[in-house]
Amino acid sequence: MIFGALVTVSLRAVATAVASARNIVVTTTALDTVTAEKPVTILAPVVAVLGAIGAVFKPGEAIADSDLFRWVRSLLPHAEQAANNRGFYTTYTIRPEAEAVGVWQGSLDELEATLRENGYHFGLLASHKQLPDGRREVSSWVDVGGPVCSGVLGVLELQLRTWQTHITVFECADGDDYLVTAHHERAAYSALTAYWHLRGRDLNVEKGRRIVAEQLADETRFEPVD
């Protein structure tokens, strides 16, 4: 209880400081929404910065894309109710007819290797998605517009990368191939846009589908949707 009280006091202090700064400078970003009355507006940018640190300082791709992180993400649906009560969402259902880009006719390992080559990294800061028939995602990948610097400069650079393309992968109904879905949205790793990302502001499905279709157009194992 003492820890919880300290966290609450700290969040309120952050909110007060940001609110005071906002009276002087309007950032025109999601930081302008920060208020102690809505803790999620404080937590979102804090989590974004922590996620950026984790994304940049990871000790290697093998850990970032490891079974451990996938297992952690698989637990998100079980935290849905508790998260919703606090203003977050950890899982939601997408419409494949809207977000489907195409079908990957190969192994998941081959698909993920291809995504890495195109500048994507495993999406740690993303809700867990499922299809209307109950199929849950098997992989989640994010591109913030290309590779970023290493070290502290990389963390700072991610704060300025305010857009991202997000790919979510599902097993096809027949279990042999993989359905690739996508959308373009505000970045989850930038404190400037984290709250907007959380609320789905400016999410653009068609732009995301178009970007991914172009990136995978030369892959013989990829069959785009009509």
Salt bridges, closest charged atoms under 4 A:
GLU61 OE1 - ARG116 NE 3.88
ASP65 OD2 - ARG116 NE 2.83
GLU97 OE2 - ARG95 NH1 3.49
GLU99 OE1 - HIS183 ND1 3.01
GLU110 OE1 - ARG221 NH1 3.72
GLU112 OE2 - ARG70 NH1 2.90
ASP133 OD2 - ARG135 NE 2.81
GLU137 OE2 - ARG73 NH2 2.43
GLU157 OE2 - ARG161 NH2 2.54
GLU185 OE2 - HIS166 ND1 3.42
GLU185 OE1 - HIS183 NE2 3.25
GLU185 OE1 - HIS197 ND1 3.51
ASP202 OD2 - ARG186 NE 2.90
ASP202 OD2 - ARG201 NE 3.48
GLU206 OE1 - ARG209 NH1 3.23
GLU219 OE1 - ARG221 NH2 3.12
